[in-house]
Amino acid sequence: MLRCGQGKKMSKPRLRRYMKLLLSEPPLRLATTTALKIAQRFLPRSPKIFEWAADFDALSYTAYGVGLLVAAQYAEREGSPGFTAVEFGVAGGNGLLALSKYAELASRLTGLKIQVVGFDAGGGLPESEDPRDAPWHWNAGDFPCNLTTLRQRLPIDADVIIGRIEDTLPSWLRNGTRLPIGFVSVDVDYYSSTKAICTALRDAPTTSILPLIECYFDDYLHAFVPRRVGEAAALSEFNSISSQRFFDRDDWLSEGRPYAERLWLRRMHTFYSLDHPSMQSRKARGPERLDLVAS
């Protein structure tokens, strides 16, 4: 344990924050990211390297890694033994495979159980006549899912649910989830599909969701898709009509990060459920303090 100022010992969490701050400035941040990418090749099952790689954008799906770690904090605050991580829009399956890998590492790091589930239409994007689904940019049939090959490569405890979201998700939320949802990735492209996800989460029983759910919207602020259509439009519309459950962008996530300018950070949101029993009362604890620092 290092010493700082007047012979005082520096705790491990404080040392980690200090080292992260030191390495976050250019050009050290690029060197650190490169070193972490190399380290993952030799130690792919190291939870600590995964944690640092998530901090320094050294993962193929950094938003997934960070999202899982934030969701773990939410689960710990709730006292939950674990949570479910969901990917909407599986397509070829690369993201779901990464999510499963990261979930195993995050589980070992935090001690929480993490269940992984993917939802997909199966045959690619469905037919749509809604102009808010950006037909000038997306085509029906885009991004099909090769379910047979994907299931061969997924861990045995990961699941893929095939069908239109409005048909599969509501019933799964009522009957299928073993652990409350804590992380969600939405990569469904369409306004209509995103709206179906929002509606299902609004109506979900509180037993199937954490009071705070970390969310990543892959097509939020997407090129050629203005905010009045697509995922952004669905979020805006949902927030305008739902007061007890809503999405709020996680601008706080960028504070202190080595790559705070990255676009994916602006795609991270938290889904708040004010009607959740855990949000209705204060925690039983003593008062927090901000005492004077000793001179």
N, C-alpha and C positions, 0 to 999 in steps of 0.2 A: 504494500500500500504506500503510495507516494505521499510526501509531506508538502504542504503549501503554506505560505505565510507564517510566521511565528511558530514554526515547528508542528503545526496541526496536520493530522493525517487527512488525506483526500480519500473519500469513500469510493468504492468501485463504480456506483452510478454516476457520481460527479466526475470521476476520471474518464468514464466513457463519454460523457457530454463534452468534456474538455477536448478529448482526442477527436471527436466528431467535428467539433467547431474548428479545430486546427486544420483538419483534412478537408474541410468543406470549401476552402478558398481556392480559386484557380491559381496555379495549375495543378495543385495537389489533388483536387477533386477528380480530375481526369485520370491521374496516375493511380489513385485509390480505386476508382471504378474498374480500371483495366486489371489491377492486381486481384480484385475480388472476382472478376470473371474468370481469370486463370485459376484462382483458388477453388472455384466451384467444380472445375474439371477434375481436380485431384481429390477433393473432399465434397462430393455432391450430396452427402447425407449429413453434413454438419449443420446443426441448427444455428449456431453462432455465426457462421459465415453467411447463412441465409438471412439472418437478421441484419447484418451489416450490408449485405448486397441489396436488401430492400431499401435501406437508408440511402444508398449511393446509386440508385438506378442501374444496378448491375444484373437485374433479372430480365428474362425475356418478356415477362408480364409483371412489371414492377407494381402496377396498380392492384394486381391480385395479391401479391405478397404483402404490400402495405395494408390493403383492405382486410386481409385475414388478421394481421397483427392489431389493427384498430378494433376489429370485431372481438378479438380476444380480450381487449381491455373492457369493452362493453359487457361481455359475458362475465368477466370477473367482478365488475361493479354490481351485476345482477345476482351474483352468487350461483350462476348456472354452471353445471359440470361440463358444458360444451355448447356447440352451436352447429347449425347447418349452413354450409356455403353453397349458393345456387348460381349457376350460369344459365342465363336465358339467351338462346342463340348459340348452339354448339357448333354448327357448320362442320368443318372437317375434323374437329376435335382437339386441335392443338392447345386451345385455351383450357379445355376441361382436363386434359392430361397435366398441364402445368398447374392448374388449381389443385388437383389431387396430390401432386408432388409437394407443392407448397403447404398444403393442409397437413400432410404428414410431418413436415419439418416444424410448422408452427405448433402442432400438437405436442411434439417432443420438447419444444422450447417452453411452452406455457403449462403443460400438463393437462390441457383441455382436450376433450374428445371433439373431433370435427368431422361431420358427415358431409359428403360431397354429392350433389345432384345436378344434372343438366336437363334442361327442357329444350326441345327442338321440334319444329314442324315435321322434320324428316325429309321432305322433298325439296327443301329450299324455301325461299320466301313465298308465301301464299299469294294467290291472285288478290288484287285490290283495285277498287275504283275510287278510293278516297284520295283526292289530290294532296292531302296532308301526309300521305305516305311517300311523297317525292318520287312519282313515277318517272320523272326525267333522269333520275339518278339510279334507282333500284329497279330491277326487273324480277317478275315472278320466276321462281326457279333458281335464283341466285343462292349460292352457298348451301348446296345440299349436304346431307349428313350420311356418311358411310357407316351405318350403325354396326354392322357385323364386324368390320375391322376395328372400329373404335372400342367396342366392348372387349375384344381380345386383348387390348393393350391397357385398359383401365384396371385399377385395383378392384379386387372382388367386392369391396364394400362401397364402391361408387356406383351410382345409378344414372340411367338416362331415361327420360320419360318423353315419349313421342306423341305428338298431336298438337292441335291449335291451343294456344295458351288459355284462351277463354273457356276451353272445354276441359283441360287437364289440371290447371293450377288451383282453381277454387276447391275442387274435391280433394286434391292432395294436401292443401293447407288444413282441411278439416280432418283428414284421416291418415295422411301419409308421413308427416314429419315426426321423427323420433326425438329430435332436438330442435329447439326454437331457431328460426332463421336469424343469423347474425351478420352474414355478408351476402350481397347480391351483385352480380355483374349482369348488366343489361346490354346485349349486343344484338338487338332484334331489328334495328334499322327503322322500322315503320313507326309512325305515330299510333296507328290502331293497335299494334301489338304492345307497345309501351303502355298505352292507356289500359289495356286489359290487365297488365301486371299491376299497375297502380290501383285499379279497382279491386283486384283480388287481395292486395295487401291492406287496403282500407277495410275490407270486410273480413279479414282473417281473425280467427279467435286469438285472444291474447296469449293463450298457451302455446301457440305455434310460432310466435315471434318474440324476439327480445324487444324491450321498450325503445332501444336505439339499434338501428340496423345500418351498417356501413354499406354504401352502394357506389358502384362505378357504372357510368353510362358511356359506352364506347363511342356512340355516334352523337353525343352532345357536343355542340360547337364543331360540327363536321363540315368540311369543305363542300360547297355546292348545295348545302342543306341549311337554309336560314332558320332562325329561331322560331318562326311561325309555323314550321312543319316539323315532322320527325319527332325524335325523342324529346327535344327541348320544348316543343309545343305541348306535348302530353304532360310534361312535368309542370309547366306553367299553368295549364288548364286545371290540373288536379289540385295544385296548391290554392287556386282561386276559389275552389268550391269545397275543399275539405279543411276544416279548422282543427279537428282533433288529431288527425294524422296528416303529416306533410313532409316534404323534402326540404332540406336546407343545405346549401353548398358548404363544403368543408374548407373554407379559406384558411382556417387555422393550420391546416396540414402543411402548408408551405413554409411556415415559420421555422427558421433554423435548418432547413433542408439544403443540401449542397446544390441541388438543381431545382430551386424554387420556381424557376420560370417555365418548367415543363407543362405542356398543355394538359396532360392526363390529370394533373392536380386539380384543374378547374372542372374536371368531369367527376370528381368525387363528391358525394353527398351523404348526409345522414338522414334516414327516415325516422322521424320522431312519432311516437304513439303516446299522446298525452292522456289517452283513456286507459292506458295500461296500469294495472294496480300498483306497480312499482313507482309510477310517476305521480301517484296521488298523495303521497305522504313523505315526510322527511325521514332520513335514516336515523336510527338510534345511535348517536355518538356524542362525544363531547365537542365543545366549540373549537373551531379552528382558530389559530393564533398567529399574529404577526408581531412578535415581540421586538423590542429594540435590539439591534446588534450590539454585542459587547464592544466597548471602545478598546 
